[in-house]
Amino acid sequence: MNVIEAIEKRYSVRNYADKEIEPEKIDKIMEAGRLAPTASNQQLCKHIIVTDKELIHRMVSACENQKWIETAPAILVECASGDRTMICGQSARSMDCAIAMSFMTLEAVELGLQSCWLGWFSPDKVRALLNIPDDYVVVAVSTIGYPAKEGYRSSKKSSEEVIVYNKM
């Protein structure tokens, strides 16, 4: 599978099979996050993989009581210390974490897994639950695992609607 194939096969999953993720697959997913580019190569991100069933159960309340989260055999959490606003006005920390999460979710697809990037979570509750130091910001949370059933990719706008060459 090449990168574009992984992108095309990725879809969000909210119900996972009762199957653990093999340790060698977790290692590959985490390595994809470690190798992701960071602003000025500062490498301020921490890539947390939660596999403990009790912690996953407790993550439900940190994620706005989304009960389906408990079906996932693992949860990825991206956080980073320090920050600077880049010349473009964006947070280097947020961008670095988003890039790492994207790399990890694509590696997961290549390995036969799927994920769901969460927008509903309390950074403070996640921090407390996972003992993340106060100088770190929790940027992203995603479930990951084997889908309980085959899913489908959401429709995307046409190329003509979203791609622009040279000038808008």
C-alpha positions as CSV (number, residue, x, y, z in Angstrom):
1,M,0.0,0.0,0.0
2,N,1.3,3.5,-0.8
3,V,0.5,6.7,0.9
4,I,-2.3,7.8,-1.4
5,E,-3.9,4.3,-1.0
6,A,-3.8,4.7,2.8
7,I,-5.4,8.1,2.5
8,E,-8.1,6.8,0.3
9,K,-8.8,3.8,2.6
10,R,-9.0,5.8,5.9
11,Y,-12.3,6.4,7.5
12,S,-13.6,7.2,11.0
13,V,-14.6,4.2,13.1
14,R,-16.9,4.4,16.2
15,N,-17.2,0.7,16.9
16,Y,-14.2,-1.6,17.2
17,A,-13.8,-5.3,17.1
18,D,-12.9,-7.0,20.4
19,K,-9.3,-7.6,19.3
20,E,-6.1,-6.3,20.8
21,I,-3.6,-4.5,18.6
22,E,-0.4,-6.5,18.2
23,P,2.6,-4.9,20.0
24,E,4.6,-4.7,16.8
25,K,1.8,-2.7,15.1
26,I,1.7,-0.3,18.0
27,D,5.4,0.1,17.8
28,K,5.1,1.0,14.1
29,I,2.3,3.5,14.7
30,M,4.2,5.2,17.4
31,E,7.4,5.3,15.3
32,A,5.4,7.1,12.6
33,G,4.6,9.8,15.1
34,R,8.2,10.0,16.3
35,L,9.4,10.5,12.7
36,A,6.9,13.2,11.8
37,P,8.3,16.6,11.0
38,T,8.2,19.3,13.7
39,A,8.6,23.1,13.4
40,S,12.4,23.9,13.6
41,N,12.9,20.2,14.5
42,Q,12.1,21.1,18.1
43,Q,10.4,17.7,18.7
44,L,8.3,19.0,21.6
45,C,5.5,16.4,21.2
46,K,4.8,13.4,23.4
47,H,2.9,10.5,21.8
48,I,0.9,8.6,24.3
49,I,-0.8,5.3,23.6
50,V,-3.4,4.2,26.1
51,T,-4.0,0.4,26.0
52,D,-5.0,-0.2,29.7
53,K,-8.7,-1.1,29.7
54,E,-9.4,0.7,32.9
55,L,-7.8,3.9,31.6
56,I,-9.8,3.6,28.4
57,H,-13.0,3.2,30.5
58,R,-12.1,6.3,32.4
59,M,-11.3,8.2,29.2
60,V,-15.0,8.1,28.3
61,S,-15.8,10.8,30.9
62,A,-12.8,12.8,29.7
63,C,-14.2,12.6,26.2
64,E,-17.7,14.0,26.9
65,N,-19.2,10.6,27.8
66,Q,-18.9,9.1,24.3
67,K,-19.5,5.5,25.4
68,W,-18.3,4.0,22.1
69,I,-14.8,5.0,23.0
70,E,-14.7,1.9,25.3
71,T,-14.9,-0.4,22.3
72,A,-11.4,0.8,21.1
73,P,-8.4,-1.3,22.2
74,A,-6.2,1.8,22.2
75,I,-6.4,5.6,22.3
76,L,-3.7,7.9,20.9
77,V,-3.1,11.2,22.8
78,E,-0.9,13.9,21.4
79,C,0.4,16.6,23.6
80,A,3.4,19.0,23.6
81,S,5.3,21.3,25.9
82,G,6.5,24.8,25.0
83,D,5.0,26.7,22.1
84,R,5.7,29.5,19.8
85,T,3.6,31.3,17.3
86,M,5.2,30.9,13.9
87,I,5.6,33.8,11.6
88,C,2.4,32.5,9.8
89,G,0.5,33.1,13.0
90,Q,-0.1,29.4,13.8
91,S,0.9,27.5,16.9
92,A,3.9,25.3,16.3
93,R,2.8,22.9,19.0
94,S,-0.7,22.4,17.6
95,M,0.6,22.0,14.1
96,D,3.3,19.5,15.1
97,C,0.8,17.3,17.1
98,A,-1.6,17.4,14.1
99,I,1.1,16.2,11.7
100,A,2.2,13.4,14.1
101,M,-1.4,12.2,14.6
102,S,-2.0,12.2,10.8
103,F,1.2,10.2,10.2
104,M,0.1,7.7,12.9
105,T,-3.4,7.3,11.6
106,L,-2.1,6.6,8.1
107,E,0.4,4.0,9.4
108,A,-2.5,2.4,11.2
109,V,-4.5,2.1,8.0
110,E,-1.5,0.5,6.3
111,L,-1.5,-2.0,9.1
112,G,-5.2,-2.9,8.7
113,L,-6.5,-0.6,11.5
114,Q,-8.7,2.5,11.6
115,S,-9.2,5.4,13.9
116,C,-11.5,8.3,14.8
117,W,-10.0,11.7,15.6
118,L,-12.0,13.2,18.5
119,G,-13.1,16.8,18.8
120,W,-15.0,16.3,22.0
121,F,-12.7,15.9,24.9
122,S,-11.6,17.9,28.0
123,P,-7.9,18.6,27.8
124,D,-7.8,19.1,31.6
125,K,-9.5,15.8,32.3
126,V,-7.2,13.9,29.9
127,R,-4.2,15.6,31.5
128,A,-5.2,14.6,35.0
129,L,-6.1,11.0,34.0
130,L,-2.8,10.4,32.2
131,N,-0.6,12.3,34.6
132,I,0.4,14.8,31.8
133,P,2.5,17.6,33.3
134,D,1.0,21.1,33.5
135,D,3.5,22.5,31.0
136,Y,2.0,20.2,28.3
137,V,-1.1,21.0,26.3
138,V,-3.3,18.1,25.1
139,V,-3.9,18.8,21.5
140,A,-5.4,15.7,19.9
141,V,-7.1,12.4,20.9
142,S,-7.9,9.5,18.6
143,T,-9.3,6.0,19.1
144,I,-7.6,3.3,17.2
145,G,-8.3,-0.4,16.5
146,Y,-9.8,-3.0,14.2
147,P,-13.2,-2.0,12.9
148,A,-16.1,-4.1,14.1
149,K,-17.5,-4.0,10.6
150,E,-16.3,-2.6,7.3
151,G,-17.0,1.1,7.1
152,Y,-16.9,3.7,4.4
153,R,-15.2,6.9,3.7
154,S,-17.3,10.0,3.9
155,S,-17.9,11.8,0.6
156,K,-15.4,14.6,-0.2
157,K,-15.9,17.7,-2.2
158,S,-14.7,17.6,-5.8
159,S,-11.2,18.7,-6.8
160,E,-12.6,21.7,-8.6
161,E,-14.2,22.9,-5.3
162,V,-11.1,22.7,-3.1
163,I,-7.9,22.8,-5.3
164,V,-6.6,26.1,-6.6
165,Y,-3.5,26.6,-8.6
166,N,-1.4,29.7,-8.1
167,K,-4.0,32.3,-7.1
168,M,-7.6,32.3,-5.7
